[in-house]
Amino acid sequence: MAFNLTEQEKDELAGLKDRADLETLFRLSNVLNSYTEVNELLDSLVDLAIENLNAERGVIFLVDNAGALYPTASRSLYPDDLVDAQNIAFSVVKEAVKEKEGLLTSNIQKDERFHSESAVHYNILSIICVPLIYRDKVLGAIYLDHGKREGAFSERDSNFLKAFVKLSVSTVNHLIEKENITIGGYSVNNSSYEREYPEIITNSPQMISIFETLDLISPSNVSVLILGESGTGKELIARAIHTKSSRRDRRFIVQNCASIPETLLESELFGYRKGSYTGATHDKPGLFEVADGGTLFLDEIGDLSLSSQAKILRALQDGEIRRIGDNTPIKVDVRIISATNKDLQDLIFKGLFREDLFYRLNIVTIKVPPLRERKEDIPILARHFLTAYCQKLGKHYAGIEKNAIDVLSGYSWPGNVRQLKNEMERIAILLQEGELVTSDRISEVIQQAVLIKSSSDSRSLKDVLENVQQRMVIDALSKYKWNKTKAAEELGITRRGLLKMIERMGLDRRKKKR
């Protein structure tokens, strides 16, 4: 991929005289032509930048469509300090992105623009940060720091990093637009379906297939039956059908058939005439009348009584309804979309659901997969809900740690998207300002379920015990910031025993590569 540079940018590059800088930029040109996935490219960019500038840590953040920042690639000479670096990096990157200018400070602990207490706590001194800007569009920023040397980065380093970024942004932007981006372990779909169905957040091939079906059926007036477990988003699918149809400018009415008793349900659907029963003090139109010219969505259709089923069937067959207490037919033009989490064929076999109504409702069937069958959606939905709730609470967060994403993705989510949404709301309430979401923030019941599942997937008792043991060791070390004496006390073993376990499990952070 050729570099398209302005004359000013060419002059800036020409000003780089250091041999190491030029060699790194030469290597950069090879890197930019070696990757087709943005995450792999960003990992290599962080590695190159850290190596050339002798930094201790580096993080690249990207900006999503809502303007939120998320860490995408992280490297450190001390891997266990990455969370600390990301917490500081978030405030620095936010400032760089806001001002669209690079930031360089020799001692962030004395810099009034940032929280010096956090910098002292995380032992960070020198920082350098440059926004990723492509044609006036801010893609994100690259951040580097050093915790042992004040003034670790110079103006030469700043000029080099700016040149490094200018050579990279075109390729980064190209890959972002070309493919589905993975940010911190979750995907963001940039396809046309995101624009056509903005309310449905997904990157799942199964859901994309449903979108293709919606494109075909929405313009017609056929009845649609949506099948799926509770919490999978059946109502969103129904709304999407209505929005894409010629009825979009008329009413979309929702009625949950399981939420009210049979007698009340019939008066809701068909209305009643004044004096038809005690309390009927005025004429009331039913939902079929209210939805005339539009769409009526009947959720939990499998919970309808046989009496209500017969009246709905008559309305579908004749295109007319009668209010309770009135024999005068009323013509209605309503598209029916129904949904259920029950097996209607089984209910038909048991005599609990009318077969003729089933075929009236079931002209087109859409099956919405449960969340556990589209795990690629879990990370993007988690981030979407967390961002929404944090915005409501006036909070910002620094992203979701990969370990937390792994836990969320490993859970079966019996309550599907609704349960995930509730979990993200709980996490948003408990988060501190600017905090990175770690696995510790996830509900204990979810963590335990994932741990049990991973243990049961192991082939032997030895594997199960090893998994549990390693998790306990990692949790204790993380809790006490790798203070092995305190971690050993927490685990009820000797310090020497803990050291042996760390070595056997390959957890010694000093031996890890960045």
Secondary structure by P-SEA (a helix, b strand, c coil): ccccccaaaaaaaaacccaaaaaaaaaaaaaaaccccaaaaaaaaaaaaaaaacccbbbbbbbcccbbbbbcccccccccaaaaaaaaaaaaaaaaaaacbbbbbccccccccccaaaaaaacccbbbbbbbccccccccbbbbbbccccccccaaaaaaaaaaaaacaaaaaaaaaacccccccbbbbcccccccccccccccaaaaaaaaaaaaccccbbbbbbbbcccccaaaaaaaaaaacccccccccccccccccaaaaaaaaccccccccccccbbbbccccccccbbbbbcccccccaaaaaaaaaaaaccccccccccbbbbbbbbbbbbbcccaaaaaaaccccaaaaaaaccbbbbbbcccccccaaaaaaaaaaaaaaaaaccccccccaaaaaaaaaccccccaaaaaaaaaaaaaacccccccccccccaaaaaaaaaaaaaacccaaaaaaaaaaaaaaaaaaaaccaaaaaaaaacccaaaaaaaaaaaccccccccc
